Amino acid sequence: MTAAIRSPDSGRSRSTRKPAEAPAQSKVTSISRARRAKIGPVLPNYEANDEQPRPRVAASVLKVMPDRQWQPLWLRSILRVERASSAAVVLLLGGALTLYGLTVYSEQRWSQEYQKLETLRLQEQQLSAASEVLKNQLAKEAQNPETGLAPQKPADTIFLSPVPENRSPVVPNSEEPALKNRSGVETPLGY
């Protein structure tokens, strides 16, 4: 780096003229620029005596909050609306989450029960098919003469005659007399 020094008398003769800027490719730099490049910009030196003393706030001093009665009516009403809307939002959110949970739970239960129903329908079809197969096997075995089964004939039918109705009450053979109510009708012992 190259530095140029100006003579003291050269500054007096050229006081009306601005100093010419050095071309960008010039290797000549002024001393003040060289000093600033080495040490950085000059900062003012502040001493502790120059500062103004700051008032210190005692730690025991409490700030008194303003009373709610001093708030304007419109502000109090807005605060009430805010509290009410916050509570409503919490309740609606809780209700929505509960409803969602119940919906998911009921859908899971429905799908489980539907699978059980389908299993029961399949078992019913299998049982009815097995029953028909057994009926078919019994019919084939009944046609076989070795089983000893004979076809039914109308002459072999037994008819039973109905018992004649008796209007007189049957007296029990027991030693205890039957209980009678006030109208004279017998009442069974079980009542």
N, CA, C and O of each residue as an XYZ file, in Angstrom:
764
protein
N       0.834     -1.153      0.000
C       0.000      0.000      0.000
C       0.897      1.240      0.000
O       1.923      1.301      0.678
N       0.474      2.199     -0.772
C       1.255      3.428     -0.898
C       0.443      4.575     -0.353
O      -0.762      4.658     -0.590
N       1.101      5.474      0.387
C       0.425      6.638      0.959
C       1.102      7.899      0.451
O       2.317      7.926      0.256
N       0.319      8.929      0.239
C       0.860     10.215     -0.221
C       0.659     11.243      0.863
O      -0.384     11.273      1.518
N       1.644     12.075      1.052
C       1.579     13.134      2.056
C       1.508     14.446      1.321
O       2.247     14.665      0.361
N       0.639     15.311      1.755
C       0.461     16.603      1.161
C       1.339     17.615      1.904
O       1.468     17.571      3.128
N       1.892     18.455      1.191
C       2.721     19.480      1.839
C       1.808     20.533      2.452
O       0.701     20.749      1.958
N       2.249     21.190      3.516
C       1.387     22.178      4.183
C       1.102     23.384      3.291
O       0.019     23.956      3.412
N       1.968     23.791      2.440
C       1.701     24.970      1.635
C       0.852     24.637      0.411
O       0.247     25.533     -0.179
N       0.798     23.381      0.025
C      -0.008     23.038     -1.156
C      -1.486     23.134     -0.845
O      -2.280     23.383     -1.752
N      -1.888     22.946      0.406
C      -3.284     23.034      0.788
C      -3.783     24.455      0.752
O      -4.964     24.685      0.490
N      -2.901     25.435      1.012
C      -3.327     26.823      1.043
C      -3.590     27.327     -0.370
O      -4.531     28.092     -0.583
N      -2.814     26.933     -1.293
C      -2.975     27.463     -2.640
C      -4.173     26.829     -3.331
O      -4.733     27.446     -4.238
N      -4.567     25.703     -2.972
C      -5.670     25.015     -3.652
C      -6.916     24.950     -2.765
O      -7.679     23.992     -2.889
N      -7.149     25.874     -1.917
C      -8.271     25.804     -0.993
C      -9.609     25.942     -1.708
O     -10.618     25.435     -1.219
N      -9.638     26.608     -2.841
C     -10.892     26.787     -3.552
C     -11.242     25.576     -4.386
O     -12.395     25.382     -4.772
N     -10.282     24.797     -4.648
C     -10.508     23.623     -5.475
C     -10.770     22.382     -4.632
O     -10.181     22.205     -3.566
N     -11.658     21.528     -5.123
C     -11.904     20.272     -4.418
C     -10.765     19.329     -4.709
O     -10.197     19.323     -5.801
N     -10.442     18.536     -3.715
C      -9.402     17.554     -4.014
C      -9.926     16.534     -5.004
O     -11.078     16.110     -4.917
N      -9.105     16.151     -5.920
C      -9.499     15.207     -6.953
C      -9.527     13.810     -6.368
O      -8.678     13.419     -5.567
N     -10.521     13.088     -6.794
C     -10.622     11.692     -6.351
C      -9.586     10.888     -7.100
O      -9.307     11.130     -8.274
N      -9.024      9.930     -6.398
C      -8.034      9.070     -7.033
C      -8.747      8.084     -7.928
O      -9.820      7.597     -7.570
N      -8.193      7.781     -9.061
C      -8.839      6.806     -9.928
C      -8.956      5.456     -9.214
O      -8.214      5.168     -8.276
N      -9.883      4.653     -9.668
C     -10.157      3.376     -9.004
C      -8.967      2.445     -9.089
O      -8.789      1.598     -8.214
N      -8.131      2.581    -10.139
C      -7.000      1.688    -10.271
C      -5.719      2.297     -9.734
O      -4.641      1.733     -9.926
N      -5.813      3.414     -9.078
C      -4.623      4.094     -8.559
C      -4.149      3.387     -7.314
O      -4.949      2.851     -6.547
N      -2.841      3.386     -7.114
C      -2.250      2.755     -5.949
C      -1.968      3.767     -4.854
O      -1.363      3.428     -3.837
N      -2.397      4.995     -5.050
C      -2.162      6.051     -4.069
C      -3.423      6.193     -3.223
O      -4.523      6.325     -3.759
N      -3.261      6.166     -1.887
C      -4.368      6.288     -0.942
C      -4.015      7.344      0.070
O      -2.855      7.480      0.461
N      -5.009      8.092      0.495
C      -4.730      9.129      1.479
C      -4.452      8.484      2.834
O      -4.867      7.359      3.110
N      -3.730      9.242      3.676
C      -3.339      8.722      4.990
C      -4.567      8.493      5.856
O      -4.611      7.499      6.581
N      -5.559      9.364      5.814
C      -6.748      9.202      6.664
C      -7.517      7.922      6.298
O      -8.031      7.216      7.165
N      -7.578      7.654      5.004
C      -8.227      6.399      4.584
C      -7.417      5.207      5.043
O      -7.987      4.200      5.463
N      -6.136      5.293      4.974
C      -5.285      4.181      5.393
C      -5.442      3.927      6.877
O      -5.499      2.778      7.314
N      -5.514      5.025      7.674
C      -5.696      4.857      9.119
C      -7.060      4.222      9.420
O      -7.154      3.317     10.249
N      -8.114      4.696      8.747
C      -9.454      4.132      8.986
C      -9.507      2.659      8.610
O     -10.189      1.878      9.272
N      -8.807      2.275      7.571
C      -8.799      0.882      7.162
C      -8.116      0.014      8.203
O      -8.514     -1.132      8.407
N      -7.074      0.552      8.877
C      -6.340     -0.228      9.874
C      -7.090     -0.310     11.192
O      -7.183     -1.391     11.773
N      -7.624      0.795     11.678
C      -8.213      0.791     13.016
C      -9.736      0.820     12.989
O     -10.346      0.653     14.045
N     -10.363      1.016     11.886
C     -11.811      1.053     11.825
C     -12.313      2.451     12.061
O     -11.502      3.357     12.253
N     -13.605      2.672     12.057
C     -14.150      4.012     12.256
C     -13.913      4.471     13.690
O     -13.881      3.664     14.618
N     -13.751      5.761     13.851
C     -13.495      6.346     15.161
C     -14.832      6.554     15.851
O     -15.727      7.196     15.301
N     -14.968      6.007     17.066
C     -16.189      6.140     17.846
C     -15.979      7.190     18.914
O     -14.863      7.348     19.408
N     -17.005      7.899     19.278
C     -16.834      8.892     20.343
C     -16.577      8.189     21.673
O     -17.099      7.104     21.928
N     -15.780      8.813     22.498
C     -15.408      8.239     23.784
C     -16.353      8.778     24.841
O     -16.266      9.949     25.212
N     -17.258      7.935     25.333
C     -18.178      8.334     26.384
C     -17.609      7.877     27.706
O     -17.167      6.737     27.849
N     -17.623      8.740     28.631
C     -17.144      8.374     29.964
C     -18.347      8.209     30.876
O     -19.441      8.675     30.557
N     -18.151      7.549     32.008
C     -19.228      7.306     32.964
C     -19.750      8.604     33.547
O     -20.909      8.657     33.959
N     -18.934      9.665     33.599
C     -19.377     10.940     34.146
C     -20.373     11.634     33.236
O     -21.202     12.410     33.712
N     -20.311     11.369     31.922
C     -21.186     12.037     30.980
C     -22.623     11.510     31.036
O     -23.551     12.226     30.661
N     -22.818     10.288     31.490
C     -24.146      9.692     31.505
C     -25.015     10.346     32.564
O     -24.536     10.763     33.618
N     -26.287     10.426     32.263
C     -27.215     10.951     33.245
C     -27.662      9.808     34.146
O     -27.892      8.697     33.668
N     -27.785     10.062     35.413
C     -28.203      8.978     36.308
C     -29.659      8.602     36.040
O     -30.506      9.476     35.851
N     -29.946      7.299     36.024
C     -31.296      6.789     35.784
C     -31.963      6.526     37.128
O     -31.328      6.013     38.050
N     -33.191      6.864     37.237
C     -33.870      6.570     38.504
C     -34.109      5.060     38.605
O     -34.512      4.424     37.631
N     -33.867      4.511     39.750
C     -34.035      3.074     39.952
C     -35.374      2.816     40.623
O     -35.775      3.530     41.543
N     -36.052      1.790     40.152
C     -37.348      1.436     40.707
C     -37.116      0.416     41.802
O     -36.432     -0.586     41.597
N     -37.679      0.671     42.946
C     -37.517     -0.261     44.060
C     -38.307     -1.531     43.765
O     -39.382     -1.473     43.169
N     -37.780     -2.666     44.179
C     -38.401     -3.951     43.920
C     -39.668     -4.136     44.741
O     -40.521     -4.943     44.370
N     -39.812     -3.424     45.824
C     -40.969     -3.617     46.684
C     -42.180     -2.812     46.239
O     -43.252     -2.958     46.826
N     -42.046     -1.978     45.235
C     -43.157     -1.155     44.768
C     -44.029     -2.012     43.857
O     -43.535     -2.613     42.903
N     -45.315     -2.068     44.152
C     -46.257     -2.833     43.346
C     -47.092     -1.885     42.511
O     -47.490     -0.815     42.969
N     -47.348     -2.286     41.299
C     -48.178     -1.472     40.435
C     -49.628     -1.847     40.692
O     -49.977     -3.028     40.668
N     -50.451     -0.885     40.930
C     -51.854     -1.117     41.222
C     -52.611     -1.153     39.902
O     -52.554     -0.223     39.097
N     -53.331     -2.272     39.708
C     -54.114     -2.416     38.488
C     -55.376     -1.571     38.613
O     -55.902     -1.402     39.713
N     -55.855     -1.053     37.523
C     -57.067     -0.232     37.594
C     -58.273     -1.087     37.974
O     -58.344     -2.263     37.618
N     -59.191     -0.507     38.677
C     -60.394     -1.201     39.111
C     -61.285     -1.452     37.900
O     -61.297     -0.663     36.955
N     -62.032     -2.560     37.932
C     -62.899     -2.899     36.804
C     -64.023     -1.881     36.645
O     -64.564     -1.716     35.552
N     -64.364     -1.219     37.702
C     -65.436     -0.250     37.607
C     -65.032      0.940     36.740
O     -65.892      1.662     36.237
N     -63.785      1.137     36.573
C     -63.321      2.260     35.765
C     -63.352      1.940     34.283
O     -63.178      2.836     33.457
N     -63.571      0.680     33.927
C     -63.623      0.335     32.510
C     -64.934      0.856     31.920
O     -65.964      0.846     32.594
N     -64.900      1.297     30.700
C     -66.135      1.768     30.076
C     -67.113      0.608     29.871
O     -66.715     -0.557     29.835
N     -68.350      0.936     29.743
C     -69.402     -0.057     29.597
C     -69.216     -0.892     28.333
O     -69.405     -2.108     28.369
N     -68.855     -0.276     27.240
C     -68.670     -1.014     25.990
C     -67.534     -2.015     26.088
O     -67.608     -3.096     25.504
N     -66.470     -1.664     26.831
C     -65.350     -2.586     26.993
C     -65.760     -3.771     27.863
O     -65.397     -4.911     27.574
N     -66.514     -3.502     28.926
C     -66.979     -4.598     29.783
C     -67.896     -5.536     29.016
O     -67.818     -6.752     29.188
N     -68.761     -4.989     28.175
C     -69.668     -5.849     27.408
C     -68.897     -6.686     26.394
O     -69.230     -7.851     26.177
N     -67.886     -6.115     25.781
C     -67.067     -6.874     24.835
C     -66.323     -8.000     25.563
O     -66.214     -9.109     25.040
N     -65.819     -7.719     26.753
C     -65.133     -8.764     27.528
C     -66.084     -9.885     27.911
O     -65.695    -11.053     27.886
N     -67.328     -9.558     28.267
C     -68.314    -10.586     28.596
C     -68.631    -11.439     27.371
O     -68.734    -12.662     27.466
N     -68.782    -10.793     26.234
C     -69.052    -11.534     24.995
C     -67.887    -12.456     24.671
O     -68.095    -13.584     24.223
N     -66.663    -11.987     24.893
C     -65.492    -12.815     24.635
C     -65.492    -14.042     25.535
O     -65.245    -15.153     25.064
N     -65.770    -13.855     26.836
C     -65.806    -14.986     27.759
C     -66.902    -15.972     27.380
O     -66.692    -17.185     27.390
N     -68.074    -15.438     27.047
C     -69.194    -16.310     26.683
C     -68.894    -17.081     25.402
O     -69.199    -18.270     25.302
N     -68.298    -16.407     24.429
C     -67.991    -17.098     23.170
C     -66.888    -18.135     23.376
O     -66.907    -19.187     22.736
N     -65.935    -17.856     24.255
C     -64.889    -18.846     24.546
C     -65.497    -20.083     25.187
O     -65.147    -21.208     24.830
N     -66.411    -19.876     26.138
C     -67.069    -21.017     26.782
C     -67.901    -21.791     25.766
O     -67.906    -23.022     25.777
N     -68.602    -21.082     24.892
C     -69.414    -21.752     23.876
C     -68.544    -22.564     22.927
O     -68.907    -23.676     22.544
N     -67.408    -22.017     22.552
C     -66.496    -22.737     21.652
C     -65.988    -24.004     22.326
O     -65.927    -25.061     21.698
N     -65.624    -23.904     23.606
C     -65.131    -25.088     24.331
C     -66.227    -26.143     24.404
O     -65.968    -27.325     24.177
N     -67.460    -25.718     24.723
C     -68.561    -26.676     24.802
C     -68.863    -27.304     23.443
O     -69.080    -28.512     23.354
N     -68.877    -26.501     22.398
C     -69.135    -27.040     21.065
C     -68.033    -27.992     20.615
O     -68.305    -29.025     20.003
N     -66.794    -27.638     20.921
C     -65.684    -28.513     20.557
C     -65.774    -29.835     21.306
O     -65.568    -30.899     20.721
N     -66.082    -29.769     22.603
C     -66.247    -31.001     23.378
C     -67.388    -31.847     22.855
O     -67.266    -33.068     22.757
N     -68.503    -31.203     22.516
C     -69.639    -31.935     21.958
C     -69.312    -32.559     20.613
O     -69.698    -33.694     20.334
N     -68.610    -31.822     19.795
C     -68.252    -32.358     18.470
C     -67.311    -33.550     18.602
O     -67.466    -34.548     17.898
N     -66.339    -33.447     19.501
C     -65.411    -34.575     19.702
C     -66.139    -35.785     20.271
O     -65.864    -36.919     19.879
N     -67.073    -35.546     21.202
C     -67.851    -36.650     21.761
C     -68.704    -37.301     20.686
O     -68.748    -38.527     20.588
N     -69.376    -36.498     19.883
C     -70.204    -37.032     18.807
C     -69.368    -37.813     17.802
O     -69.785    -38.870     17.329
N     -68.195    -37.294     17.478
C     -67.300    -38.001     16.553
C     -66.876    -39.342     17.147
O     -66.879    -40.357     16.450
N     -66.510    -39.351     18.433
C     -66.104    -40.598     19.078
C     -67.233    -41.612     19.109
O     -67.018    -42.795     18.847
N     -68.442    -41.150     19.429
C     -69.584    -42.067     19.448
C     -69.894    -42.600     18.056
O     -70.262    -43.765     17.903
N     -69.750    -41.764     17.054
C     -70.000    -42.206     15.682
C     -69.004    -43.286     15.270
O     -69.384    -44.311     14.704
N     -67.743    -43.051     15.555
C     -66.712    -44.038     15.200
C     -66.944    -45.335     15.964
O     -66.842    -46.423     15.399
N     -67.260    -45.213     17.264
C     -67.486    -46.404     18.084
C     -68.692    -47.191     17.582
O     -68.638    -48.417     17.484
N     -69.799    -46.476     17.258
C     -70.996    -47.181     16.790
C     -70.753    -47.845     15.432
O     -71.273    -48.931     15.176
N     -69.977    -47.209     14.568
C     -69.670    -47.833     13.274
C     -68.838    -49.093     13.458
O     -69.052    -50.083     12.759
N     -67.896    -49.068     14.386
C     -67.100    -50.261     14.651
C     -67.971    -51.380     15.197
O     -67.855    -52.529     14.771
N     -68.855    -51.037     16.153
C     -69.753    -52.045     16.721
C     -70.683    -52.593     15.637
O     -70.928    -53.798     15.584
N     -71.202    -51.713     14.772
C     -72.099    -52.159     13.723
C     -71.389    -53.127     12.786
O     -71.958    -54.148     12.399
N     -70.148    -52.813     12.418
C     -69.425    -53.708     11.508
C     -69.153    -55.051     12.172
O     -69.212    -56.083     11.504
N     -68.854    -55.065     13.486
C     -68.650    -56.337     14.187
C     -69.940    -57.149     14.224
O     -69.929    -58.352     13.963
N     -71.046    -56.491     14.549
C     -72.328    -57.198     14.624
C     -72.774    -57.661     13.235
O     -73.382    -58.724     13.104
N     -72.481    -56.886     12.214
C     -72.842    -57.297     10.862
C     -72.052    -58.533     10.440
O     -72.583    -59.418      9.768
N     -70.789    -58.587     10.836
C     -69.989    -59.784     10.540
C     -70.565    -61.001     11.256
O     -70.597    -62.095     10.693
N     -71.022    -60.815     12.504
C     -71.661    -61.925     13.232
C     -72.932    -62.372     12.517
O     -73.184    -63.569     12.383
N     -73.741    -61.399     12.053
C     -74.968    -61.727     11.339
C     -74.676    -62.514     10.069
O     -75.353    -63.499      9.778
N     -73.685    -62.088      9.324
C     -73.323    -62.808      8.104
C     -72.837    -64.226      8.422
O     -73.131    -65.166      7.684
N     -72.095    -64.374      9.520
C     -71.640    -65.706      9.933
C     -72.835    -66.583     10.295
O     -72.874    -67.758      9.931
N     -73.815    -66.016     11.014
C     -75.009    -66.781     11.375
C     -75.828    -67.156     10.142
O     -76.371    -68.259     10.083
N     -75.929    -66.267      9.165
C     -76.650    -66.593      7.929
C     -75.971    -67.736      7.184
O     -76.633    -68.623      6.646
N     -74.650    -67.702      7.161
C     -73.906    -68.771      6.495
C     -74.118    -70.095      7.217
O     -74.295    -71.133      6.579
N     -74.099    -70.060      8.548
C     -74.324    -71.283      9.321
C     -75.745    -71.806      9.118
O     -75.957    -73.017      9.058
N     -76.725    -70.895      9.011
C     -78.113    -71.306      8.759
C     -78.229    -72.008      7.419
O     -78.907    -73.029      7.308
N     -77.575    -71.469      6.405
C     -77.610    -72.105      5.089
C     -76.956    -73.485      5.139
O     -77.442    -74.438      4.529
N     -75.845    -73.577      5.874
C     -75.161    -74.865      5.977
C     -76.016    -75.878      6.728
O     -76.060    -77.049      6.353
N     -76.706    -75.431      7.803
C     -77.565    -76.346      8.557
C     -78.763    -76.809      7.743
O     -79.129    -77.983      7.791
N     -79.377    -75.893      6.995
C     -80.521    -76.300      6.168
C     -80.071    -77.257      5.067
O     -80.792    -78.199      4.737
N     -78.904    -77.031      4.502
C     -78.385    -77.950      3.489
C     -78.089    -79.319      4.107
O     -78.377    -80.350      3.500
N     -77.513    -79.328      5.319
C     -77.222    -80.603      5.990
C     -78.513    -81.329      6.354
O     -78.576    -82.556      6.274
N     -79.554    -80.576      6.757
C     -80.844    -81.184      7.089
C     -81.469    -81.841      5.859
O     -82.004    -82.945      5.949
N     -81.402    -81.179      4.736
C     -81.955    -81.753      3.504
C     -81.179    -82.991      3.074
O     -81.762    -83.950      2.567
N     -79.874    -82.971      3.275
C     -79.068    -84.147      2.929
C     -79.458    -85.317      3.824
O     -79.566    -86.448      3.351
N     -79.673    -85.053      5.120
C     -80.084    -86.121      6.037
C     -81.464    -86.669      5.660
O     -81.675    -87.881      5.703
N     -82.414    -85.782      5.286
C     -83.739    -86.248      4.858
C     -83.630    -87.130      3.624
O     -84.316    -88.146      3.510
N     -82.768    -86.733      2.711
C     -82.581    -87.519      1.493
C     -82.008    -88.890      1.830
O     -82.432    -89.895      1.260
N     -81.055    -88.941      2.744
C     -80.465    -90.221      3.130
C     -81.496    -91.105      3.826
O     -81.545    -92.308      3.572
N     -82.328    -90.519      4.708
C     -83.373    -91.303      5.379
C     -84.384    -91.841      4.376
O     -84.836    -92.978      4.513
N     -84.745    -91.055      3.379
C     -85.690    -91.524      2.354
C     -85.098    -92.674      1.563
O     -85.804    -93.630      1.244
N     -83.831    -92.599      1.244
C     -83.183    -93.693      0.510
C     -83.106    -94.951      1.374
O     -83.305    -96.058      0.874
N     -82.821    -94.792      2.657
C     -82.740    -95.948      3.555
C     -84.120    -96.558      3.779
O     -84.239    -97.772      3.950
N     -85.162    -95.727      3.780
C     -86.517    -96.256      3.969
C     -86.951    -97.098      2.780
O     -87.747    -98.022      2.950
N     -86.463    -96.813      1.600
C     -86.799    -97.594      0.412
C     -86.064    -98.931      0.394
O     -86.476    -99.851     -0.313
N     -84.999    -99.048      1.152
C     -84.248   -100.297      1.206
C     -85.052   -101.311      2.030
O     -85.396   -101.004      3.171
N     -85.380   -102.550      1.489
C     -86.191   -103.525      2.223
C     -85.458   -104.129      3.434
O     -86.110   -104.688      4.316
N     -84.166   -104.034      3.496
C     -83.404   -104.630      4.588
C     -83.584   -103.873      5.903
O     -83.314   -104.441      6.961
N     -84.021   -102.640      5.882
C     -84.202   -101.861      7.102
C     -85.438   -102.287      7.874
O     -85.525   -101.998      9.067
N     -86.378   -102.947      7.263
C     -87.580   -103.405      7.946
C     -88.684   -102.372      7.985
O     -89.684   -102.574      8.674
N     -88.540   -101.307      7.293
C     -89.576   -100.297      7.248
C     -90.525   -100.607      6.103
O     -90.106   -101.004      5.016
N     -91.814   -100.416      6.369
C     -92.824   -100.702      5.342
C     -93.561    -99.404      5.041
O     -93.685    -98.543      5.913
N     -94.050    -99.258      3.815
C     -94.805    -98.064      3.500
C     -96.138    -98.041      4.271
O     -96.684    -99.090      4.614
N     -96.626    -96.887      4.521
C     -97.848    -96.725      5.306
C     -99.071    -97.048      4.448
O     -99.173    -96.669      3.281
N    -100.019    -97.789      5.109
C    -101.253    -98.163      4.405
C    -102.419    -97.506      5.141
O    -102.380    -97.353      6.362
N    -103.441    -97.122      4.405
C    -104.587    -96.506      5.085
C    -105.309    -97.462      6.036
O    -105.977    -97.008      6.965
N    -105.192    -98.730      5.832
C    -105.876    -99.686      6.697
C    -105.198    -99.788      8.054
O    -105.827   -100.181      9.037
N    -103.943    -99.441      8.111
C    -103.198    -99.537      9.372
C    -103.357    -98.301     10.254
O    -102.738    -98.222     11.316
N    -104.161    -97.353      9.842
C    -104.326    -96.118     10.580
C    -105.182    -96.371     11.811
O    -106.194    -97.067     11.725
N    -104.800    -95.827     12.936
C    -105.523    -95.990     14.196
C    -106.264    -94.687     14.468
O    -105.680    -93.604     14.420
N    -107.562    -94.809     14.754
C    -108.367    -93.649     15.093
C    -108.740    -93.721     16.560
O    -109.116    -94.789     17.041
N    -108.649    -92.642     17.270
C    -109.027    -92.573     18.675
C    -110.319    -91.786     18.790
O    -110.510    -90.766     18.126
N    -111.213    -92.288     19.658
C    -112.484    -91.581     19.847
C    -112.302    -90.532     20.931
O    -111.549    -90.755     21.879
N    -112.979    -89.384     20.811
C    -112.826    -88.343     21.812
C    -113.523    -88.738     23.113
O    -114.476    -89.518     23.117
N    -113.034    -88.192     24.190
C    -113.608    -88.454     25.501
C    -114.918    -87.671     25.609
O    -114.960    -86.489     25.269
N    -116.025    -88.344     26.096
C    -117.279    -87.606     26.201
C    -117.182    -86.521     27.269
O    -116.538    -86.692     28.305
N    -117.831    -85.421     26.989
C    -117.809    -84.321     27.941
C    -118.734    -84.632     29.091
O    -119.860    -85.090     28.897
N    -118.255    -84.380     30.282
C    -119.026    -84.600     31.487
C    -119.245    -83.256     32.157
O    -118.289    -82.549     32.476
N    -120.502    -82.906     32.370
C    -120.764    -81.611     32.960
C    -120.643    -81.642     34.477
O    -120.568    -80.577     35.091
N    -120.623    -82.741     35.074
C    -120.491    -82.809     36.526
C    -119.024    -82.727     36.907
O    -118.161    -83.313     36.252
N    -118.754    -81.982     37.985
C    -117.361    -81.857     38.379
C    -116.830    -83.178     38.933
O    -117.543    -83.947     39.579
N    -115.586    -83.399     38.659
C    -114.932    -84.618     39.120
C    -114.523    -84.398     40.573
O    -113.873    -83.405     40.901
N    -114.916    -85.345     41.452
C    -114.569    -85.239     42.855
C    -113.224    -85.910     43.045
O    -113.045    -87.067     42.664
N    -112.286    -85.200     43.625
C    -110.979    -85.816     43.826
C    -111.060    -86.925     44.885
O    -111.905    -86.889     45.779
N    -110.198    -87.868     44.766
C    -110.177    -88.996     45.681
C    -109.388    -88.697     46.943
O    -109.246    -89.561     47.809
N    -108.900    -87.545     47.047
C    -108.084    -87.223     48.208
C    -108.966    -87.016     49.424
O    -110.174    -86.810     49.304
N    -108.366    -87.072     50.567
C    -109.120    -86.941     51.807
C    -109.440    -85.473     52.099
O    -110.364    -85.198     52.865
N    -108.717    -84.540     51.523
C    -108.961    -83.128     51.767
C    -110.095    -82.636     50.870
O    -110.099    -82.920     49.672
N    -111.043    -81.915     51.425
C    -112.122    -81.394     50.586
C    -111.618    -80.227     49.725
O    -110.688    -79.517     50.110
N    -112.222    -80.048     48.600
C    -111.844    -78.945     47.702
C    -112.303    -77.628     48.295
O    -113.369    -77.547     48.906
N    -111.500    -76.608     48.112
C    -111.852    -75.291     48.612
C    -112.904    -74.666     47.705
O    -112.844    -74.798     46.483
N    -113.862    -73.987     48.312
C    -114.913    -73.327     47.537
C    -114.930    -71.856     47.907
O    -114.724    -71.499     49.067
N    -115.172    -71.017     46.939
C    -115.290    -69.597     47.239
C    -116.733    -69.275     47.560
O    -117.552    -70.192     47.630
N    -117.073    -68.047     47.754
C    -118.415    -67.636     48.214
C    -119.495    -67.931     47.192
O    -120.645    -68.165     47.565
N    -119.152    -67.926     45.902
C    -120.181    -68.158     44.881
C    -120.480    -69.628     44.679
O    -121.390    -69.960     43.920
N    -119.770    -70.498     45.309
C    -120.040    -71.921     45.201
C    -119.213    -72.619     44.145
O    -119.391    -73.821     43.951
N    -118.305    -71.926     43.438
C    -117.460    -72.535     42.409
C    -116.179    -72.978     43.077
O    -115.616    -72.272     43.913
N    -115.730    -74.156     42.698
C    -114.489    -74.673     43.274
C    -113.292    -73.867     42.763
O    -113.233    -73.470     41.599
N    -112.367    -73.646     43.652
C    -111.157    -72.951     43.293
C    -110.004    -73.953     43.419
O    -109.913    -74.663     44.421
N    -109.145    -74.015     42.438
C    -108.019    -74.956     42.529
C    -107.106    -74.586     43.694
O    -107.035    -73.427     44.102
N    -106.409    -75.594     44.221
C    -105.529    -75.387     45.340
C    -104.298    -74.555     44.962
O    -103.672    -73.968     45.844
N    -103.946    -74.489     43.712
C    -102.740    -73.786     43.300
C    -102.874    -72.273     43.341
O    -101.868    -71.565     43.316
N    -104.110    -71.761     43.405
C    -104.274    -70.307     43.396
C    -104.069    -69.743     44.741
O    -104.168    -68.530     44.922
